């Protein structure tokens, strides 16, 4: 990783914070669209962020064994794109439920 591509501490904290809220909001939306109709209670954003944190810890443990490491900002962009695709597919599916 070159010196100019290294993330600074503030950038990491801001990306992590935004990611927590963004992922939590997506999880809350998907839960309320697809799980609530089965009679399960709605979840708040705080609950969704907590659930997402648990999923992320599990996924991180699995992914940490991968050998190839990507650049920090490349990983951020890939994560955002994957989350947006997930939200879009869920949004479209929501109309057919």
Secondary structure, DSSP 8 states (H G I E B T S, - for coil): --GGGS--HHHHHHHHHHHHHHHHHHHHHHHHHHTGGGT-----HHHHHHHHHHHHHHHHHHHTT-S----HHHHHHHHHHHHHHHHHHHHHHHTT-
